Amino acid sequence: MSLNTSKSIAIAARRREVARLRLQGLTLREIQAKVGCSLGTVHADLEALETDWRAQAEADILDWKALQLAELREVKRVAWENGRLAIVLQALKLEAELTGTKAKAEDGEPMPIQIVLDR
């Protein structure tokens, strides 16, 4: 095992311990004493963990949105094939909400989707 790999494993283990202790409600100084590293290292570990957690949460949200959009596409397809235009319209509204693409009127207010479709 290379030195970099060993160091990475040690850092990951320390960060898991720092996270566990922080989730138990310990202060940074208490974590420092238990883990045996500097206060700056504890702070840096928590920042790195927060960055990792935030990135994972964002990825999870994007995955969830992709699944929701796929389901809406299927609902629209089936509804269209069966002439259920009200359902197609509702699916389009939900899709616009999920993607953040609601049309805006000149005054900046969201436009009803019926107006958008009529244009």
C-alpha positions in Angstrom: 0.0 0.0 0.0 1.4 3.4 -1.0 2.0 6.2 1.5 -0.8 8.3 -0.1 -3.3 5.5 0.2 -2.4 4.9 3.8 -2.7 8.6 4.5 -6.1 8.8 2.7 -7.4 5.8 4.7 -6.2 7.5 8.0 -7.8 10.8 7.1 -11.1 9.1 6.2 -11.1 7.1 9.4 -10.4 10.3 11.4 -13.2 12.2 9.6 -15.7 9.4 10.4 -14.7 9.7 14.0 -15.0 13.5 14.0 -18.4 13.2 12.3 -19.6 10.6 14.8 -18.5 12.7 17.8 -20.0 15.9 16.4 -23.3 14.2 15.8 -23.2 13.2 19.5 -23.1 16.9 20.3 -19.4 17.3 21.3 -17.8 20.6 20.9 -14.8 21.1 18.6 -12.4 21.2 21.6 -13.9 18.0 23.0 -13.5 16.3 19.6 -9.9 17.6 19.4 -9.1 16.0 22.8 -10.7 12.7 21.9 -9.2 12.4 18.4 -5.8 13.8 19.3 -5.4 16.4 16.5 -5.4 20.1 16.3 -8.5 22.3 16.5 -7.7 23.5 13.0 -7.7 19.9 11.7 -11.1 19.2 13.4 -12.5 22.3 11.8 -11.1 21.4 8.4 -12.5 17.9 8.7 -15.9 19.2 9.5 -15.8 21.6 6.6 -14.7 18.8 4.3 -17.5 16.5 5.6 -20.1 19.3 5.1 -18.9 19.8 1.5 -19.1 16.0 0.9 -22.5 15.8 2.5 -23.8 18.8 0.5 -22.5 17.3 -2.7 -24.1 14.0 -2.0 -27.4 15.6 -1.0 -27.4 17.6 -4.3 -26.7 14.5 -6.3 -29.5 12.7 -4.5 -31.9 15.5 -5.3 -30.9 15.5 -8.9 -31.4 11.7 -9.0 -34.9 12.1 -7.4 -35.8 14.8 -9.9 -34.7 12.7 -12.8 -36.9 9.8 -11.6 -39.8 12.2 -11.1 -39.4 13.6 -14.6 -39.2 10.2 -16.2 -42.4 9.2 -14.4 -44.1 12.5 -15.6 -43.0 11.8 -19.2 -44.6 8.4 -19.0 -47.8 9.9 -17.5 -47.9 12.5 -20.3 -47.4 9.8 -23.0 -50.2 7.6 -21.7 -52.5 10.5 -21.0 -51.9 11.9 -24.5 -52.6 8.5 -26.1 -55.9 8.3 -24.2 -57.0 11.8 -24.9 -56.7 12.8 -21.2 -55.6 16.4 -21.9 -56.3 17.6 -18.3 -53.8 15.0 -17.0 -51.2 16.1 -19.7 -51.7 19.7 -18.5 -51.2 18.8 -14.9 -48.1 16.8 -15.7 -46.7 19.7 -17.7 -47.3 22.0 -14.6 -45.5 19.5 -12.3 -42.7 19.2 -14.8 -42.3 23.0 -14.9 -42.2 23.2 -11.1 -39.5 20.4 -10.9 -37.3 22.0 -13.6 -37.8 25.6 -12.5 -39.0 26.6 -16.0 -42.4 28.2 -15.2 -43.1 30.9 -17.7 -43.2 34.4 -16.4 -45.5 37.2 -17.5 -44.1 40.6 -18.3 -44.8 41.7 -14.7 -42.7 38.8 -13.5 -45.6 36.8 -12.1 -45.9 33.1 -13.1 -48.2 32.6 -16.1 -50.9 30.0 -16.1 -49.7 27.2 -18.3 -52.9 27.4 -20.4 -51.7 30.9 -21.6 -48.3 29.5 -22.4 -49.8 26.7 -24.5 -52.1 29.1 -26.4 -49.2 31.3 -27.6 
